[in-house]
Amino acid sequence: AYWPPLQSLAGFVVGHAGLYQALAMFAVAYFIIGMTVLSVCAIATNGALDAGGAYYMISRALGPEFGGSIGIMFFLANVCGSALYVLGLVEAVVDSFGIPPGQEAGTGVHVLPQSYWYELLYGTVLLALCLLVCLVGASIYAKATFLIFLIVAVVLGTILVSFFATRPLKVPIRLPNGNGTETDNGFFTGFSLNTLRDNLHGEYRVDYTTGQMMSFSSVFAVMFNGCTGIMAGSNMSGDLKRPSYSIPRGTISAVLFTYLVYNLLAFLMCATCNRILLQKDYGFLRDISIFPPLVTVGIYAATLSAAMSNLIGASRILYALARDDLFGRALALAKKTSASGNPVMAVILSWLVVQIVLFSGKLNTIASVVTTFFLLVYATVNLACLALEWASAPNFRPTFRYFTWHTCLLGIAGCCVMMFLISPVSASASLGFLLLLLLALHYLSPSSTWGYISQALIFHQVRKYLLMLDVRKDHVKFWRPQMLLMVQNPRGSARLIDFVNDLKKSGLYVLGHVELQDLDMLPSDPLQPQQDSWLSLVDKLNVKAFVSLTLAPSVRHGVRQLLFTSGLGGMRPNTLVLGFYDDEAPQDGLARHPAFTSAREEIPLGFPPLRAPTSPKLLSAREYVGIVADALKMLRNVLLARQLESLDKAWELRRAASPPPTIHVWPVNLLRPDSARYADTCSLFLLQMACVLNMARAWRRARLRLFLCVEAGTMPHAQEEKLRQLLKDLRIQAQIQLVPWDAITRLHWQTCQGPPGGPAEEEEDEEGVVNFPTNTTQVSDEYVCAANKLVLEQSPAPAVRFLYLPRPPADTSLYPLYLHQLELLTRGLGPTVLVHGVSAVTSTQL
């Protein structure tokens, strides 16, 4: 029984709610609609508008997920709305021409049989008429609606005159009662202060057409459905010649006109009709009209126009959804159009869905759901405009300026509040349905080229917070590693990239790459085509990293550029990570990586083949050590990763639970046993990096083993207790293992010119801790090999080892010897990370 508000929406509302609450309902409804119209006008005047109306606006502003899900809900709302209007028209026709209940044959004009199937037949015929008009095209629809507008305007004028011209009269009311009818009397009193006073307050009763008790929320739901036609113009956006011009003017005019008419009618009805007439005869306007047939024609015309408006609006939304390919083949049929561009298949499919809905007969049970769908769409339109306004994008400059972010927020709040006031169940179900559609489209729909408002909002917020991130307020308590990993070719570095991702501990992670070319000799920037391949690599490896590419005449110059320029504000790399410089043939890790095992993946082809073992390297040993020296001069921590491509993290962490995998930590400078300390800055940084790795989710099962190198006569237990207290203060859980290395250090002293504390050490002390040119030459290969064997003999074999990385010598001629000693020290150790830290990173304070 949806036709009462269509015949006399104001009378239905006033009869149950009274004048005060009716005016409040109209104010709330049109406040929500008004805020939404301002947002619609702003979006509609910000660029070319295509078919789809609100769907098109939302999808182009909020992206395909929001647009597609709201588009489906808007389509369903229009479909159900069309069915509601058709059934309302059927009941209006049956009320005027139907055989009264309890009679077998009609008399006079009451000749139409009444039953479920007959009413379905009448609805099907009326819907077919709407279908024919919509199939012809938007032009005939526009002409038909203009004719209907003229008819409704004449009828409205007749009704307004009737309130003044009609004398007081008694209106007999026939109400269904079981298989028969009962009669009551309503009164048109003319303008009466007593009648107005009686109708000021609400008096909710049972709706005689449904037998349901009315309430504020149920009356508002029905009333709001009668106000949703204001979006009809925007739904026709693809058929308008100048939508950016027509939609704001037409929509605002419609809102103002209907709001004034509803309020005027509500006042006139309250002042002239008693409560019984308003509540028990929704067609009373015919009875009091000076020309009753004209009112009937106007009601039929308005209802038919509303049904056509919803049907053609649903078809345009469906056509827009199909054309955007958000649902793939499911909506492929709806793309087909006639020679004139009319989406005939979308119209037919929409008609079929409306026809299916007609089978449900009485639709009061879903009226609240339809209203909730419309409110949700309006809220999302406001959200789209709010997001565009907050993003502050230079290209958002609508010619319609009578809106602010405050109006958008008020519209969203009003829609959400009224959704739950009308029906909490319907609102919750609608939001759940919207969430399901969002998730489905997020994972199933193809990427779009519309632009994502989320990116603009993220940029706006990130810029704001980066400005707030003050490096002068940094404190060691909140230090975190911010990595710059230099990658020559991702094919040979997939596992290293993944490993450093575990080491970053929610810090900045940048993948750096140096292309050895001269821009002066090139027609364009060669890095731009590579950017997409690198970003796709980051996505496929599922690492949280940025990409920074640069051109330079040498690798060393390129790394310097990246160390100086990578990052922004307070987010800059503080740690440089390099692969190890050795003669091992590179292995293609991408070819074996699970993310690239599918035959469909083409992303690895975006990178060049790996260097052949016999091919020359891009940088020399001297240049490689120079990069390490440069980073330390720039106060960057340095990590050298060797054989990380042999680290099968998944296997290491899945192997037998007892014993769990281990991480070996050697916080002593093995290449300088004459100054071995466990509490210097570098040792503490090494401990911190091992602890950070152990804190990563994938490495939590691993156990830290800390090796304490001791000599006879040096009170090893005291050293162990001191180290244990240090670990306790730093909240690091690790097993300490004492390792005698008298035999190893003896080899070192044999090559020195004197015993500990002799001239060699004094010379080093004069040079200071930073540079020690003599130490590199004093360490023999025999000693380094013995140190390597000592590390290798500690069982069980760990998943990864952390070793102390000494500073490069000040004398650049010793760079090759320095690298040779590092190679001997780490030879055959498996996955190993050499670490040198230059900044304090640990804290024992709260």
Helices and strands as residue ranges (DSSP letters): H 3-44, H 54-62, H 64-97, H 116-136, H 138-165, E 169-177, E 180-188, H 193-198, H 216-225, G 228-231, H 232-235, G 237-239, H 243-272, H 275-280, H 284-288, H 292-323, G 328-335, H 344-358, H 364-391, H 405-422, H 424-444, H 453-468, G 471-473, G 476-478, E 483-486, G 490-492, H 494-503, E 509-515, G 519-521, H 528-541, E 546-551, H 555-565, E 575-579, H 589-592, G 594-596, G 603-606, H 621-633, E 637-642, G 644-646, H 649-654, E 662-666, G 673-675, H 681-695, G 697-699, E 703-710, H 716-729, E 735-740, H 742-751, H 759-767, H 773-778, H 781-793, E 800-804, G 812-814, H 815-826, E 832-836
